[in-house]
Amino acid sequence: MRRMRLGSRQEGESAHEGRPWVFFMVDCFFLITEFFVLTFQFKKEGYSLPQKMPPGGHPPPITFRCDTTEAIPIHVRSDGSKVTYMLHSQPLELAQLEEQLAIAAQHGKDRYQVKVTYEPQAQYGDVIAVLNACQKVKLERFGLVPLRDSDTR
């Protein structure tokens, strides 16, 4: 057997010459580390219901918060090729509706909430035109009210 001295290594000799399993262990360590790095994911927050159902199965009564916002109901009607926008049961064209929304925005952007309803025959572009008009005059609270007919369920 040949003995190695610390200071007298030759060029072809290495510190692990008699122990080839060290290279295998290093390779395994890096493979395991790579596996954990590649499969690591941050925990996504799950959705949780705000309230639990009571034992009887009926939800508690809904309480509405008293808000100082005033609703502006707009209904989109389509009669073939003609589109009318009903604002407080008054038929308007799109330009007139934009003027009324601009007046409402001057009185206070946080004061009004625009609720858009539409008939099933109304075109998508005509409904979105109302939302674009709200955004144009910089009203902050606006949205669609979904249809509640038995046909849409």
DSSP file (Angstrom, degrees, kcal/mol; ACC not computed):
  #  RESIDUE AA STRUCTURE BP1 BP2  ACC     N-H-->O    O-->H-N    N-H-->O    O-->H-N    TCO  KAPPA ALPHA  PHI   PSI    X-CA   Y-CA   Z-CA
    1    1 A M              0   0    0      0, 0.0     2,-0.5     0, 0.0     0, 0.0   0.000 360.0 360.0 360.0 143.0    0.0    0.0    0.0
    2    2 A R        -     0   0    0      2,-0.0     2,-0.4     0, 0.0     0, 0.0  -0.810 360.0-146.7 -98.1 136.0    1.1    3.4   -0.8
    3    3 A R        -     0   0    0     -2,-0.5     2,-0.5     0, 0.0     0, 0.0  -0.819   8.9-142.2-103.5 140.7    0.8    6.1    1.8
    4    4 A M        -     0   0    0     -2,-0.4     2,-0.4     5,-0.0     5,-0.1  -0.830   5.9-153.3-103.9 138.5    0.1    9.7    1.0
    5    5 A R    >   -     0   0    0     -2,-0.5     3,-0.8     3,-0.2     0, 0.0  -0.841  23.6-121.7-104.4 149.1    1.6   12.6    2.7
    6    6 A L  T 3  S+     0   0    0     -2,-0.4     3,-0.4     1,-0.3    -1,-0.1   0.875 107.7  37.3 -59.8 -41.5   -0.2   15.8    2.8
    7    7 A G  T 3  S+     0   0    0      1,-0.2    -1,-0.3    -3,-0.0     2,-0.1   0.542 106.4  67.4 -90.3  -6.5    2.4   17.9    1.2
    8    8 A S    <   +     0   0    0     -3,-0.8     2,-0.2     2,-0.0    -3,-0.2  -0.263  61.0 146.3-115.3  48.2    3.6   15.5   -1.4
    9    9 A R        -     0   0    0     -3,-0.4     2,-0.2    -2,-0.1    -3,-0.0  -0.567  37.7-139.5 -79.7 145.1    0.7   15.0   -3.8
   10   10 A Q    >   -     0   0    0     -2,-0.2     3,-0.8     4,-0.1    -1,-0.0  -0.490  28.8 -96.9 -97.3 175.1    1.5   14.3   -7.4
   11   11 A E  T 3  S+     0   0    0      1,-0.2    -1,-0.1    -2,-0.2    -2,-0.0   0.843 118.5  45.0 -65.3 -37.8   -0.3   15.8  -10.4
   12   12 A G  T 3  S+     0   0    0      2,-0.0    -1,-0.2     0, 0.0     2,-0.2   0.521  95.7  92.6 -85.4  -8.1   -2.6   12.8  -11.1
   13   13 A E    <   -     0   0    0     -3,-0.8     2,-0.3     2,-0.0    -4,-0.0  -0.598  53.6-169.4 -91.8 149.3   -3.6   12.1   -7.5
   14   14 A S    >   -     0   0    0     -2,-0.2     3,-1.1     1,-0.0     4,-0.2  -0.856  36.2-111.5-129.9 169.0   -6.7   13.6   -5.8
   15   15 A A  T 3  S+     0   0    0     -2,-0.3     3,-0.3     1,-0.2    -1,-0.0   0.738 117.1  46.7 -71.6 -22.4   -7.9   13.7   -2.2
   16   16 A H  T >  S+     0   0    0      1,-0.2     3,-1.0     2,-0.1    -1,-0.2   0.060  73.8 117.3-107.5  24.1  -10.8   11.3   -3.0
   17   17 A E  T <  S+     0   0    0     -3,-1.1    -1,-0.2     1,-0.3    -2,-0.1   0.869  82.1  40.5 -62.1 -38.2   -8.8    8.7   -5.0
   18   18 A G  T 3  S+     0   0    0     -3,-0.3    -1,-0.3     1,-0.2    -2,-0.1   0.520 115.3  55.7 -87.9  -4.7   -9.6    5.9   -2.6
   19   19 A R    X   +     0   0    0     -3,-1.0     3,-1.2     1,-0.1     4,-0.3  -0.707  53.1 164.5-129.4  80.7  -13.2    7.0   -2.0
   20   20 A P  T >>  +     0   0    0      0, 0.0     4,-0.9     0, 0.0     3,-0.8   0.701  69.6  75.5 -71.0 -17.8  -15.1    7.2   -5.3
   21   21 A W  H 3> S+     0   0    0      1,-0.2     4,-2.3     2,-0.2     5,-0.2   0.685  79.9  73.0 -67.0 -17.9  -18.5    7.3   -3.5
   22   22 A V  H <> S+     0   0    0     -3,-1.2     4,-2.3     2,-0.2    -1,-0.2   0.903  95.7  49.5 -64.1 -40.8  -17.8   10.9   -2.5
   23   23 A F  H <> S+     0   0    0     -3,-0.8     4,-2.5    -4,-0.3    -1,-0.2   0.903 110.0  51.6 -64.3 -40.2  -18.5   12.0   -6.1
   24   24 A F  H  X S+     0   0    0     -4,-0.9     4,-2.4     1,-0.2    -2,-0.2   0.912 109.9  49.0 -61.4 -43.5  -21.7   10.0   -6.1
   25   25 A M  H  X S+     0   0    0     -4,-2.3     4,-2.4     2,-0.2    -2,-0.2   0.893 110.7  49.9 -64.8 -40.5  -22.8   11.7   -2.9
   26   26 A V  H  X S+     0   0    0     -4,-2.3     4,-2.2     2,-0.2    -1,-0.2   0.921 111.3  49.3 -64.1 -43.8  -22.1   15.2   -4.2
   27   27 A D  H  X S+     0   0    0     -4,-2.5     4,-2.3     1,-0.2    -2,-0.2   0.922 111.7  48.7 -61.0 -44.0  -24.1   14.4   -7.4
   28   28 A C  H  X S+     0   0    0     -4,-2.4     4,-2.5     1,-0.2     5,-0.2   0.903 109.2  53.3 -62.8 -41.0  -27.0   13.1   -5.3
   29   29 A F  H  X S+     0   0    0     -4,-2.4     4,-2.3     1,-0.2    -1,-0.2   0.926 111.3  45.2 -60.3 -45.2  -26.9   16.2   -3.2
   30   30 A F  H  X S+     0   0    0     -4,-2.2     4,-2.5     2,-0.2    -1,-0.2   0.872 112.2  51.6 -69.1 -36.5  -27.1   18.5   -6.2
   31   31 A L  H  X S+     0   0    0     -4,-2.3     4,-2.2     2,-0.2    -2,-0.2   0.917 111.9  46.1 -65.6 -42.3  -29.9   16.5   -7.8
   32   32 A I  H  X S+     0   0    0     -4,-2.5     4,-2.1     2,-0.2    -2,-0.2   0.911 113.6  49.3 -65.9 -42.0  -32.0   16.6   -4.7
   33   33 A T  H  X S+     0   0    0     -4,-2.3     4,-2.2    -5,-0.2    -2,-0.2   0.908 110.7  50.5 -62.6 -42.1  -31.4   20.3   -4.2
   34   34 A E  H  X S+     0   0    0     -4,-2.5     4,-2.5     1,-0.2     5,-0.2   0.892 107.7  54.2 -63.6 -39.7  -32.3   20.9   -7.9
   35   35 A F  H  X S+     0   0    0     -4,-2.2     4,-1.9     1,-0.2    -2,-0.2   0.931 110.8  44.8 -59.7 -46.4  -35.5   18.9   -7.4
   36   36 A F  H  X S+     0   0    0     -4,-2.1     4,-0.7     1,-0.2    -1,-0.2   0.866 113.3  50.3 -68.6 -35.6  -36.6   21.1   -4.4
   37   37 A V  H  < S+     0   0    0     -4,-2.2     3,-0.4     1,-0.2    -1,-0.2   0.917 113.8  44.8 -67.6 -42.0  -35.7   24.3   -6.2
   38   38 A L  H  < S+     0   0    0     -4,-2.5    -2,-0.2     1,-0.2    -1,-0.2   0.808 117.8  42.5 -74.5 -29.3  -37.6   23.4   -9.3
   39   39 A T  H  < S+     0   0    0     -4,-1.9     2,-0.2    -5,-0.2    -1,-0.2   0.430  84.6 118.2 -98.0   1.6  -40.7   22.1   -7.6
   40   40 A F     <  +     0   0    0     -4,-0.7     2,-0.3    -3,-0.4    -3,-0.0  -0.495  38.4 176.5 -71.8 133.4  -41.0   24.8   -4.9
   41   41 A Q        -     0   0    0     -2,-0.2     2,-0.2     3,-0.0    -2,-0.0  -0.992  30.7-116.6-136.1 145.1  -44.1   26.9   -5.1
   42   42 A F        -     0   0    0     -2,-0.3     2,-0.3     1,-0.1     0, 0.0  -0.530  42.5-101.0 -75.0 147.9  -45.5   29.7   -2.9
   43   43 A K        -     0   0    0     -2,-0.2     2,-0.4     1,-0.1    -1,-0.1  -0.545  34.3-138.8 -72.1 127.0  -48.7   28.9   -1.1
   44   44 A K        -     0   0    0     -2,-0.3     2,-0.4     1,-0.1    -1,-0.1  -0.712  21.2-115.2 -87.0 136.7  -51.6   30.5   -2.9
   45   45 A E        -     0   0    0     -2,-0.4     2,-0.1     1,-0.1    -1,-0.1  -0.570  32.9-136.8 -73.7 126.9  -54.2   32.0   -0.6
   46   46 A G        -     0   0    0     -2,-0.4     2,-0.3     1,-0.1    -1,-0.1  -0.382  20.8-101.1 -80.5 160.5  -57.4   30.1   -0.9
   47   47 A Y        -     0   0    0     -2,-0.1     2,-0.4     0, 0.0    -1,-0.1  -0.628  39.4-166.0 -80.8 138.3  -60.8   31.7   -1.1
   48   48 A S        -     0   0    0     -2,-0.3    -3,-0.0    -3,-0.0     3,-0.0  -0.967  22.7-115.3-127.1 144.2  -62.8   31.7    2.1
   49   49 A L        -     0   0    0     -2,-0.4     3,-0.0     1,-0.1     0, 0.0  -0.529  20.9-134.4 -73.7 141.3  -66.4   32.4    2.6
   50   50 A P  S    S+     0   0    0      0, 0.0     2,-0.3     0, 0.0    -1,-0.1   0.804  86.2  25.1 -69.2 -27.5  -67.0   35.5    4.8
   51   51 A Q  S    S-     0   0    0     -3,-0.0     2,-0.3     0, 0.0    -2,-0.0  -0.966  76.1-126.2-135.9 151.6  -69.6   33.8    6.9
   52   52 A K        -     0   0    0     -2,-0.3     0, 0.0     1,-0.1     0, 0.0  -0.724  35.2-107.1 -93.3 148.3  -70.4   30.2    7.9
   53   53 A M        -     0   0    0     -2,-0.3    -1,-0.1     1,-0.1     5,-0.0  -0.492  36.0-115.5 -71.9 141.2  -73.8   28.9    7.4
   54   54 A P    >   -     0   0    0      0, 0.0     3,-1.7     0, 0.0    -1,-0.1  -0.270  33.2 -98.8 -70.9 166.2  -75.9   28.4   10.5
   55   55 A P  T 3  S+     0   0    0      0, 0.0    -2,-0.1     0, 0.0     0, 0.0   0.799 120.7  60.5 -58.9 -30.2  -76.9   24.9   11.6
   56   56 A G  T 3  S-     0   0    0      2,-0.2    -3,-0.0     1,-0.1     0, 0.0   0.672 109.1-121.0 -73.1 -15.9  -80.4   25.3   10.1
   57   57 A G  S <  S+     0   0    0     -3,-1.7    -1,-0.1     1,-0.3    -4,-0.0   0.378  75.6 115.9  92.8  -3.9  -79.0   25.8    6.6
   58   58 A H        -     0   0    0      1,-0.0    -1,-0.3    -5,-0.0    -2,-0.2  -0.832  66.2-121.9-100.1 135.6  -80.5   29.3    6.1
   59   59 A P        -     0   0    0      0, 0.0     3,-0.1     0, 0.0    -6,-0.1  -0.354  34.9 -98.0 -70.2 154.9  -78.2   32.3    5.7
   60   60 A P        -     0   0    0      0, 0.0     3,-0.1     0, 0.0    -7,-0.0  -0.313  54.7 -80.9 -66.1 157.2  -78.6   35.1    8.2
   61   61 A P        -     0   0    0      0, 0.0     2,-0.4     0, 0.0    -3,-0.0  -0.291  49.4-111.9 -61.5 144.5  -80.7   38.1    7.0
   62   62 A I        -     0   0    0     -3,-0.1     2,-0.5     1,-0.0     0, 0.0  -0.626  28.5-158.4 -80.9 129.6  -78.8   40.5    4.7
   63   63 A T        -     0   0    0     -2,-0.4     2,-0.4    -3,-0.1    -1,-0.0  -0.929   8.9-142.7-109.1 132.9  -78.1   43.9    6.3
   64   64 A F        -     0   0    0     -2,-0.5     2,-0.4     1,-0.0    -2,-0.0  -0.747  14.0-124.8 -96.7 139.7  -77.4   46.8    3.9
   65   65 A R        -     0   0    0     -2,-0.4     2,-0.7     1,-0.1    -1,-0.0  -0.646  26.6-117.3 -81.1 134.6  -75.0   49.4    4.8
   66   66 A C        -     0   0    0     -2,-0.4     2,-0.3     2,-0.0    -1,-0.1  -0.625  42.2-175.6 -74.5 116.0  -76.3   52.9    4.7
   67   67 A D        -     0   0    0     -2,-0.7    -3,-0.0     2,-0.1    -1,-0.0  -0.844  32.5-140.2-117.9 150.5  -74.4   54.6    2.0
   68   68 A T        +     0   0    0     -2,-0.3     2,-0.2     2,-0.1    -1,-0.1   0.421  68.4 111.8 -89.2   2.0  -74.4   58.2    0.8
   69   69 A T        -     0   0    0     43,-0.1     2,-0.5     1,-0.0    43,-0.2  -0.498  59.8-141.9 -79.0 148.2  -74.1   57.3   -2.8
   70   70 A E  E     -a  112   0A   0     41,-3.2    43,-2.5    -2,-0.2     2,-0.3  -0.917  16.9-127.2-109.9 132.1  -77.0   57.9   -5.1
   71   71 A A  E     -a  113   0A   0     -2,-0.5    43,-0.2    41,-0.2    41,-0.0  -0.585  12.6-160.3 -83.8 138.0  -77.8   55.4   -7.8
   72   72 A I  E     -a  114   0A   0     41,-2.9    43,-2.2    -2,-0.3     2,-0.4  -0.927  15.4-154.9-112.7 102.0  -78.2   56.4  -11.5
   73   73 A P  E     -a  115   0A   0      0, 0.0    15,-1.1     0, 0.0     2,-0.4  -0.662  13.3-177.3 -83.0 128.9  -80.1   53.7  -13.2
   74   74 A I  E     -aB 116  87A   0     41,-2.6    43,-3.1    -2,-0.4     2,-0.5  -0.994   5.9-165.6-125.2 127.5  -79.6   53.4  -17.0
   75   75 A H  E     -aB 117  86A   0     11,-2.2    11,-3.3    -2,-0.4     2,-0.6  -0.956  11.1-145.2-116.0 129.3  -81.5   50.8  -19.1
   76   76 A V  E     -aB 118  85A   0     41,-2.3    43,-1.6    -2,-0.5     2,-0.4  -0.831  18.6-173.8 -97.7 122.7  -80.3   50.0  -22.6
   77   77 A R  E     - B   0  84A   0      7,-3.0     7,-2.3    -2,-0.6     2,-0.5  -0.916   7.4-165.2-115.8 142.2  -83.1   49.2  -25.1
   78   78 A S  E     - B   0  83A   0     -2,-0.4     2,-0.6     5,-0.2     5,-0.2  -0.972   9.2-178.8-130.3 119.1  -82.7   48.0  -28.6
   79   79 A D  E >   - B   0  82A   0      3,-2.8     3,-1.5    -2,-0.5     2,-0.9  -0.757  67.9 -69.9-113.1  81.3  -85.5   48.1  -31.1
   80   80 A G  T 3  S-     0   0    0     -2,-0.6     0, 0.0     1,-0.3     0, 0.0  -0.605 119.5  -6.5  73.2-105.5  -83.9   46.6  -34.2
   81   81 A S  T 3  S+     0   0    0     -2,-0.9     2,-0.4    -3,-0.1    -1,-0.3   0.559 119.6  85.4 -99.9 -10.7  -81.4   49.2  -35.4
   82   82 A K  E <   -B   79   0A   0     -3,-1.5    -3,-2.8     2,-0.0     2,-0.5  -0.795  58.7-163.3 -99.5 133.1  -82.4   52.0  -32.9
   83   83 A V  E     -B   78   0A   0     -2,-0.4     2,-0.4    -5,-0.2    -5,-0.2  -0.946   6.2-174.3-115.0 130.6  -80.8   52.1  -29.5
   84   84 A T  E     -B   77   0A   0     -7,-2.3    -7,-3.0    -2,-0.5     2,-0.6  -0.966  15.3-147.1-124.5 144.3  -82.3   54.2  -26.7
   85   85 A Y  E     -BC  76  92A   0      7,-2.5     7,-1.9    -2,-0.4     2,-0.7  -0.946  13.7-148.3-110.8 117.8  -80.8   54.7  -23.2
   86   86 A M  E     -BC  75  91A   0    -11,-3.3   -11,-2.2    -2,-0.6     2,-0.6  -0.784  16.0-178.3 -92.3 116.2  -83.4   55.1  -20.5
   87   87 A L  E >  S-BC  74  90A   0      3,-2.4     3,-0.7    -2,-0.7   -13,-0.2  -0.954  80.2 -19.9-115.7 110.5  -82.3   57.4  -17.7
   88   88 A H  T 3  S-     0   0    0    -15,-1.1    -1,-0.2    -2,-0.6   -14,-0.1   0.923 128.3 -54.5  53.2  47.4  -84.9   57.7  -15.0
   89   89 A S  T 3  S+     0   0    0      1,-0.2    -1,-0.2   -16,-0.2    -3,-0.1   0.719 114.0 121.6  59.1  27.4  -87.5   56.4  -17.5
   90   90 A Q  E <   -C   87   0A   0     -3,-0.7    -3,-2.4    -5,-0.0     2,-0.2  -0.980  63.7-127.9-117.4 120.5  -86.6   59.2  -20.0
   91   91 A P  E     +C   86   0A   0      0, 0.0     2,-0.3     0, 0.0    -5,-0.2  -0.483  36.2 172.7 -72.3 133.1  -85.3   58.0  -23.4
   92   92 A L  E     -C   85   0A   0     -7,-1.9    -7,-2.5    -2,-0.2     2,-0.2  -0.932  30.5-122.3-135.2 157.4  -82.0   59.6  -24.5
   93   93 A E     >  -     0   0    0     -2,-0.3     4,-2.3    -9,-0.2     5,-0.2  -0.468  41.8-100.2 -86.8 171.1  -79.4   59.2  -27.2
   94   94 A L  H  > S+     0   0    0      1,-0.2     4,-2.2     2,-0.2     5,-0.2   0.888 122.6  51.0 -63.9 -39.6  -75.8   58.4  -26.4
   95   95 A A  H  > S+     0   0    0      1,-0.2     4,-1.7     2,-0.2    -1,-0.2   0.901 111.7  47.6 -65.0 -40.5  -74.6   62.0  -26.7
   96   96 A Q  H  > S+     0   0    0      2,-0.2     4,-2.1     1,-0.2    -1,-0.2   0.881 110.1  53.0 -67.2 -36.9  -77.4   63.2  -24.4
   97   97 A L  H  X S+     0   0    0     -4,-2.3     4,-2.4     1,-0.2    -2,-0.2   0.904 106.6  52.3 -64.3 -41.1  -76.6   60.5  -21.9
   98   98 A E  H  X S+     0   0    0     -4,-2.2     4,-2.1     1,-0.2    -1,-0.2   0.883 108.2  51.9 -62.1 -38.0  -72.9   61.5  -21.9
   99   99 A E  H  X S+     0   0    0     -4,-1.7     4,-2.0     2,-0.2    -2,-0.2   0.923 110.3  47.9 -63.5 -44.2  -74.0   65.1  -21.1
  100  100 A Q  H  X S+     0   0    0     -4,-2.1     4,-2.0     1,-0.2    -2,-0.2   0.888 112.2  49.4 -65.1 -38.7  -76.1   64.0  -18.2
  101  101 A L  H  X S+     0   0    0     -4,-2.4     4,-2.2     2,-0.2    -1,-0.2   0.866 108.4  53.7 -67.9 -35.3  -73.3   61.8  -16.9
  102  102 A A  H  X S+     0   0    0     -4,-2.1     4,-1.6     2,-0.2    -2,-0.2   0.889 107.9  50.4 -65.5 -38.5  -70.9   64.8  -17.2
  103  103 A I  H  X S+     0   0    0     -4,-2.0     4,-1.2     1,-0.2    -2,-0.2   0.911 110.7  49.3 -64.5 -41.8  -73.3   66.9  -15.1
  104  104 A A  H  X S+     0   0    0     -4,-2.0     4,-0.8     1,-0.2    -2,-0.2   0.878 108.7  53.1 -64.6 -37.1  -73.5   64.2  -12.5
  105  105 A A  H  < S+     0   0    0     -4,-2.2     3,-0.3     1,-0.2    -1,-0.2   0.829 104.0  56.5 -68.7 -30.7  -69.7   64.0  -12.4
  106  106 A Q  H  < S+     0   0    0     -4,-1.6    -1,-0.2     1,-0.2    -2,-0.2   0.838 103.7  54.2 -68.5 -31.5  -69.4   67.7  -11.8
  107  107 A H  H  < S-     0   0    0     -4,-1.2    -1,-0.2     1,-0.2    -2,-0.2   0.708 135.4 -45.6 -75.4 -19.6  -71.6   67.4   -8.7
  108  108 A G     X  -     0   0    0     -4,-0.8     4,-0.7    -3,-0.3     3,-0.3  -0.249  38.3-143.9 150.2 120.6  -69.3   64.8   -7.2
  109  109 A K  T  4 S+     0   0    0      1,-0.2    31,-0.6    -4,-0.2    32,-0.5   0.826 105.1  45.2 -71.8 -31.4  -67.6   61.7   -8.6
  110  110 A D  T  4 S+     0   0    0      1,-0.2    -1,-0.2    -5,-0.1    -5,-0.1   0.590 101.3  70.2 -85.7 -10.6  -68.0   59.7   -5.4
  111  111 A R  T  4 S+     0   0    0     -3,-0.3   -41,-3.2    -7,-0.2     2,-0.3   0.800  93.9  56.7 -79.0 -28.8  -71.6   60.7   -4.9
  112  112 A Y  E  <  -a   70   0A   0     -4,-0.7    29,-0.5    -3,-0.3     2,-0.4  -0.800  56.7-164.5-113.7 147.9  -73.1   58.7   -7.8
  113  113 A Q  E     -a   71   0A   0    -43,-2.5   -41,-2.9    -2,-0.3     2,-0.5  -0.988  16.6-145.9-128.3 119.5  -73.1   55.1   -8.7
  114  114 A V  E     -ad  72 142A   0     27,-2.6    29,-1.6    -2,-0.4     2,-0.5  -0.755  12.4-169.3 -92.0 124.9  -74.2   54.1  -12.2
  115  115 A K  E     -ad  73 143A   0    -43,-2.2   -41,-2.6    -2,-0.5     2,-0.6  -0.962   7.4-158.5-116.4 117.6  -76.1   50.9  -12.6
  116  116 A V  E     +ad  74 144A   0     27,-2.7    29,-3.0    -2,-0.5     2,-0.3  -0.841  12.9 176.9-102.5 123.0  -76.5   49.7  -16.1
  117  117 A T  E     -a   75   0A   0    -43,-3.1   -41,-2.3    -2,-0.6     2,-0.3  -0.806   7.6-173.2-114.6 163.5  -79.3   47.2  -17.0
  118  118 A Y  E     -a   76   0A   0     27,-0.3   -41,-0.2    -2,-0.3   -43,-0.0  -0.984  24.9-109.9-154.3 158.7  -80.1   46.0  -20.5
  119  119 A E    >   -     0   0    0    -43,-1.6     3,-1.6    -2,-0.3    28,-0.0  -0.565  36.3-112.6 -87.0 156.4  -82.6   43.9  -22.5
  120  120 A P  T 3  S+     0   0    0      0, 0.0    -1,-0.1     0, 0.0   -43,-0.0   0.785 116.9  56.0 -61.6 -25.3  -81.5   40.6  -23.9
  121  121 A Q  T 3  S+     0   0    0    -43,-0.1   -44,-0.1     2,-0.1     2,-0.1   0.591  82.7 112.8 -82.0  -9.9  -81.8   42.0  -27.5
  122  122 A A  S <  S-     0   0    0     -3,-1.6     2,-0.1   -46,-0.2   -44,-0.1  -0.358  71.9-116.2 -67.6 140.4  -79.3   44.8  -26.7
  123  123 A Q     >  -     0   0    0      1,-0.1     4,-1.5    -2,-0.1     3,-0.4  -0.454  16.4-123.9 -75.1 148.5  -76.0   44.7  -28.5
  124  124 A Y  H  > S+     0   0    0      1,-0.2     4,-2.4     2,-0.2     5,-0.2   0.888 110.5  54.4 -59.6 -42.0  -72.8   44.2  -26.5
  125  125 A G  H  > S+     0   0    0      1,-0.2     4,-1.4     2,-0.2    -1,-0.2   0.823 104.8  53.7 -64.4 -32.3  -71.3   47.4  -28.0
  126  126 A D  H  > S+     0   0    0     -3,-0.4     4,-0.7     2,-0.2    -1,-0.2   0.866 110.9  45.9 -71.2 -36.2  -74.3   49.5  -27.0
  127  127 A V  H >X S+     0   0    0     -4,-1.5     4,-1.2     1,-0.2     3,-0.8   0.909 112.4  50.0 -71.7 -42.1  -74.1   48.4  -23.4
  128  128 A I  H 3X S+     0   0    0     -4,-2.4     4,-2.6     1,-0.2    -2,-0.2   0.783  98.9  68.3 -67.6 -26.0  -70.3   48.9  -23.2
  129  129 A A  H 3X S+     0   0    0     -4,-1.4     4,-1.9     1,-0.2    -1,-0.2   0.855  98.2  52.1 -60.9 -34.2  -70.8   52.4  -24.7
  130  130 A V  H <X S+     0   0    0     -3,-0.8     4,-2.1    -4,-0.7    -1,-0.2   0.925 109.9  47.5 -67.4 -44.0  -72.5   53.4  -21.4
  131  131 A L  H  X S+     0   0    0     -4,-1.2     4,-2.1     1,-0.2    -2,-0.2   0.883 111.6  50.9 -65.0 -37.5  -69.5   52.1  -19.4
  132  132 A N  H  X S+     0   0    0     -4,-2.6     4,-2.3     2,-0.2    -1,-0.2   0.880 108.1  52.7 -65.4 -37.4  -67.1   54.0  -21.7
  133  133 A A  H  X S+     0   0    0     -4,-1.9     4,-1.8     2,-0.2    -2,-0.2   0.898 108.7  50.2 -64.7 -39.9  -69.2   57.2  -21.3
  134  134 A C  H  <>S+     0   0    0     -4,-2.1     5,-2.7     1,-0.2     4,-0.3   0.911 112.8  46.3 -63.0 -41.5  -68.9   56.8  -17.5
  135  135 A Q  H ><5S+     0   0    0     -4,-2.1     3,-0.7     3,-0.2    -2,-0.2   0.858 108.3  57.2 -69.4 -34.1  -65.1   56.3  -17.7
  136  136 A K  H 3<5S+     0   0    0     -4,-2.3    -1,-0.2     1,-0.2    -2,-0.2   0.887 110.6  41.7 -64.4 -40.4  -64.9   59.3  -20.1
  137  137 A V  T 3<5S-     0   0    0     -4,-1.8    -1,-0.2    -5,-0.1    -2,-0.2   0.402 117.6-115.9 -89.1   3.2  -66.5   61.7  -17.6
  138  138 A K  T < 5 +     0   0    0     -3,-0.7     2,-0.4    -4,-0.3    -3,-0.2   0.827  52.9 164.2  68.1  36.4  -64.4   60.0  -14.8
  139  139 A L      < -     0   0    0     -5,-2.7    -1,-0.2    -6,-0.2   -29,-0.1  -0.718  23.9-158.0 -77.5 134.8  -67.2   58.6  -12.8
  140  140 A E  S    S+     0   0    0    -31,-0.6     2,-0.7    -2,-0.4    -1,-0.1   0.767  70.7  59.1 -91.4 -26.2  -65.6   56.0  -10.5
  141  141 A R        +     0   0    0    -32,-0.5   -27,-2.6   -29,-0.5     2,-0.3  -0.885  67.0 124.9-112.8 106.9  -68.5   53.8   -9.5
  142  142 A F  E     +d  114   0A   0     -2,-0.7     2,-0.3   -29,-0.2   -27,-0.2  -0.987  19.7 143.7-154.5 154.0  -70.3   52.1  -12.4
  143  143 A G  E     -d  115   0A   0    -29,-1.6   -27,-2.7    -2,-0.3     2,-0.3  -0.986  42.8 -82.4-177.3 172.1  -71.2   48.5  -13.4
  144  144 A L  E     -d  116   0A   0     -2,-0.3   -27,-0.2   -29,-0.2    -2,-0.0  -0.665  24.4-146.0 -91.8 144.0  -73.6   46.1  -15.0
  145  145 A V        -     0   0    0    -29,-3.0   -27,-0.3    -2,-0.3     3,-0.1  -0.957  30.9-126.2-103.8 118.1  -76.6   44.6  -13.3
  146  146 A P        -     0   0    0      0, 0.0     2,-0.1     0, 0.0   -29,-0.0  -0.220  26.7 -95.9 -68.1 155.3  -77.0   41.0  -14.7
  147  147 A L        -     0   0    0      1,-0.1   -28,-0.1     5,-0.1   -30,-0.0  -0.418  29.8-166.8 -67.4 142.6  -80.2   39.8  -16.2
  148  148 A R        +     0   0    0     -2,-0.1    -1,-0.1    -3,-0.1     5,-0.0   0.112  40.2 130.3-118.3  19.4  -82.5   38.0  -13.7
  149  149 A D    >   -     0   0    0      1,-0.1     3,-0.6     3,-0.0     4,-0.4  -0.284  68.1-120.0 -72.2 160.6  -85.0   36.4  -16.2
  150  150 A S  G >  S+     0   0    0      1,-0.2     3,-0.5     2,-0.2    -1,-0.1   0.737 111.3  63.6 -71.4 -21.5  -85.8   32.8  -16.1
  151  151 A D  G 3  S+     0   0    0      1,-0.2    -1,-0.2     2,-0.1    -3,-0.0   0.784  98.9  53.2 -71.9 -27.2  -84.5   32.5  -19.7
  152  152 A T  G <         0   0    0     -3,-0.6    -1,-0.2     1,-0.2    -2,-0.2   0.552 360.0 360.0 -89.1  -7.4  -81.0   33.4  -18.7
  153  153 A R    <         0   0    0     -3,-0.5    -1,-0.2    -4,-0.4    -2,-0.1   0.474 360.0 360.0 -78.3 360.0  -80.5   30.8  -16.0
